[in-house]
Amino acid sequence: MTTALSVPSAVITASAASLACQAALAHAEALGIRINVAVTDASGTLAAFLRMPNAFLHSIDIAIDKAYTAASFGFPTSQWGGVIGDDELLRIGLNQRQRLVLFGGGLPIVADGQRIGGIGVSGGSAEQDEACARAGLKALGLD
């Protein structure tokens, strides 16, 4: 029986990913900052991306990687400090991992108790980035 070889999974829709990006940008405009915002599906694959004019170029990849990190671990990127604690070897080791972001601005997207993606924002402070990401979740009715 093939059901033993697979499990059902849910992922964010293209329209929901786009809506979350638009809401994050609207919040950034209200804050007076320029951001890049990315939404991934549950596997961390890019589903939507928007860049405000004159947003930092290096923040493109940072936003994508924040979404990837949040989707893959299932908790906000701002919580990594508490996870690492005083473990210096863990901090050093994690900092060497490509695409892993250990500072704020990435949030998992969870609907009906199931992780369906991640949203990452880069361009402001870590707190501003996370607030913009939360605006994206709120637009989806998930905050």
Kinemage of the C-alpha trace (Angstrom):
@kinemage 1
@onewidth
@group {chain A} dominant
@subgroup {mainchain}
@vectorlist {calphas} color= white
{ca met a 1} P 0.000 0.000 0.000
{ca thr a 2} L 1.537 3.341 -1.073
{ca thr a 3} L 0.129 5.344 1.851
{ca ala a 4} L 2.925 3.924 4.001
{ca leu a 5} L 5.405 5.676 1.711
{ca ser a 6} L 4.109 9.219 2.018
{ca val a 7} L 2.405 11.631 4.348
{ca pro a 8} L -0.012 14.403 3.456
{ca ser a 9} L 1.321 17.918 3.821
{ca ala a 10} L -0.069 21.407 3.555
{ca val a 11} L 1.753 24.372 2.031
{ca ile a 12} L 0.934 28.032 1.725
{ca thr a 13} L -0.935 29.044 -1.410
{ca ala a 14} L 0.540 31.496 -3.902
{ca ser a 15} L -2.220 34.002 -3.186
{ca ala a 16} L -1.666 33.798 0.584
{ca ala a 17} L 2.102 34.180 0.137
{ca ser a 18} L 1.536 37.249 -2.031
{ca leu a 19} L -0.928 38.755 0.468
{ca ala a 20} L 1.544 38.284 3.327
{ca cys a 21} L 4.266 40.052 1.329
{ca gln a 22} L 1.976 42.952 0.483
{ca ala a 23} L 0.954 43.382 4.127
{ca ala a 24} L 4.576 43.337 5.299
{ca leu a 25} L 5.439 46.040 2.759
{ca ala a 26} L 2.481 48.161 3.854
{ca his a 27} L 3.682 47.954 7.462
{ca ala a 28} L 7.212 48.898 6.407
{ca glu a 29} L 5.844 51.949 4.609
{ca ala a 30} L 4.031 52.970 7.803
{ca leu a 31} L 7.317 52.592 9.720
{ca gly a 32} L 9.204 54.585 7.085
{ca ile a 33} L 11.645 51.785 6.243
{ca arg a 34} L 12.549 49.939 3.035
{ca ile a 35} L 12.449 46.153 3.180
{ca asn a 36} L 12.719 42.935 1.276
{ca val a 37} L 10.155 40.289 2.213
{ca ala a 38} L 10.124 36.606 1.359
{ca val a 39} L 7.635 33.819 1.969
{ca thr a 40} L 8.593 30.173 1.664
{ca asp a 41} L 6.501 27.048 1.697
{ca ala a 42} L 6.884 24.502 4.500
{ca ser a 43} L 9.986 23.001 2.865
{ca gly a 44} L 11.711 26.393 2.748
{ca thr a 45} L 11.284 26.825 -1.000
{ca leu a 46} L 10.599 30.401 -2.065
{ca ala a 47} L 6.894 31.022 -2.731
{ca ala a 48} L 6.781 34.840 -2.959
{ca phe a 49} L 9.172 37.769 -2.758
{ca leu a 50} L 8.881 41.563 -2.920
{ca arg a 51} L 11.535 44.259 -2.714
{ca met a 52} L 10.766 47.886 -2.021
{ca pro a 53} L 12.617 50.406 -4.186
{ca asn a 54} L 16.002 51.253 -2.665
{ca ala a 55} L 15.835 48.461 -0.084
{ca phe a 56} L 19.289 47.109 0.771
{ca leu a 57} L 20.550 44.656 -1.846
{ca his a 58} L 22.186 42.356 0.711
{ca ser a 59} L 18.850 42.141 2.483
{ca ile a 60} L 17.388 40.170 -0.434
{ca asp a 61} L 19.158 36.963 0.558
{ca ile a 62} L 18.803 37.719 4.269
{ca ala a 63} L 14.994 37.953 3.955
{ca ile a 64} L 14.861 34.701 2.001
{ca asp a 65} L 17.108 32.966 4.527
{ca lys a 66} L 15.062 34.249 7.487
{ca ala a 67} L 11.931 32.743 5.941
{ca tyr a 68} L 13.830 29.507 5.218
{ca thr a 69} L 15.126 29.311 8.802
{ca ala a 70} L 11.713 29.989 10.351
{ca ala a 71} L 9.998 27.462 8.075
{ca ser a 72} L 12.593 24.773 8.695
{ca phe a 73} L 12.774 25.078 12.488
{ca gly a 74} L 9.239 26.229 13.256
{ca phe a 75} L 10.021 29.096 15.608
{ca pro a 76} L 10.856 32.788 15.190
{ca thr a 77} L 14.451 33.530 14.251
{ca ser a 78} L 14.566 35.983 17.175
{ca gln a 79} L 14.402 33.009 19.572
{ca trp a 80} L 17.779 31.566 18.570
{ca gly a 81} L 19.574 33.462 21.346
{ca gly a 82} L 17.530 31.561 23.933
{ca val a 83} L 18.060 28.269 22.155
{ca ile a 84} L 21.834 28.736 21.995
{ca gly a 85} L 22.181 30.205 25.471
{ca asp a 86} L 25.773 30.170 26.691
{ca asp a 87} L 26.837 27.295 24.435
{ca glu a 88} L 29.704 28.975 22.587
{ca leu a 89} L 30.500 25.929 20.453
{ca leu a 90} L 26.888 25.758 19.292
{ca arg a 91} L 26.945 29.485 18.497
{ca ile a 92} L 30.158 29.113 16.480
{ca gly a 93} L 28.915 26.012 14.704
{ca leu a 94} L 25.517 27.446 13.808
{ca asn a 95} L 27.050 30.665 12.518
{ca gln a 96} L 28.940 28.595 9.961
{ca arg a 97} L 25.773 27.046 8.532
{ca gln a 98} L 24.751 28.583 5.244
{ca arg a 99} L 21.244 30.071 5.120
{ca leu a 100} L 20.712 29.822 8.900
{ca val a 101} L 19.757 33.200 10.383
{ca leu a 102} L 20.113 33.660 14.137
{ca phe a 103} L 18.509 37.112 14.548
{ca gly a 104} L 14.985 38.491 14.347
{ca gly a 105} L 12.802 38.989 11.309
{ca gly a 106} L 11.728 35.464 10.404
{ca leu a 107} L 8.486 33.818 11.548
{ca pro a 108} L 6.974 30.421 10.832
{ca ile a 109} L 3.563 30.423 9.167
{ca val a 110} L 1.278 28.010 11.006
{ca ala a 111} L -2.355 27.347 10.051
{ca asp a 112} L -4.602 24.900 11.880
{ca gly a 113} L -1.636 23.678 13.908
{ca gln a 114} L 0.382 22.787 10.808
{ca arg a 115} L 3.464 24.647 9.596
{ca ile a 116} L 2.761 25.756 6.011
{ca gly a 117} L 5.659 28.137 5.455
{ca gly a 118} L 7.824 30.941 6.745
{ca ile a 119} L 8.042 34.693 6.267
{ca gly a 120} L 11.270 36.670 6.430
{ca val a 121} L 11.849 40.417 6.356
{ca ser a 122} L 15.114 42.333 6.126
{ca gly a 123} L 15.891 46.013 5.858
{ca gly a 124} L 15.077 47.512 9.244
{ca ser a 125} L 16.137 46.626 12.765
{ca ala a 126} L 15.446 43.057 13.877
{ca glu a 127} L 12.408 44.330 15.798
{ca gln a 128} L 11.073 46.299 12.818
{ca asp a 129} L 11.629 43.325 10.528
{ca glu a 130} L 9.707 41.035 12.872
{ca ala a 131} L 6.874 43.581 13.175
{ca cys a 132} L 6.575 43.629 9.380
{ca ala a 133} L 6.578 39.828 9.271
{ca arg a 134} L 3.838 39.796 11.928
{ca ala a 135} L 1.795 42.163 9.771
{ca gly a 136} L 2.075 39.558 7.024
{ca leu a 137} L 0.747 36.868 9.361
{ca lys a 138} L -2.033 39.144 10.563
{ca ala a 139} L -3.178 39.705 6.971
{ca leu a 140} L -3.599 35.928 6.742
{ca gly a 141} L -5.586 35.839 9.986
{ca leu a 142} L -2.770 33.953 11.729
{ca asp a 143} L -1.338 36.430 14.222
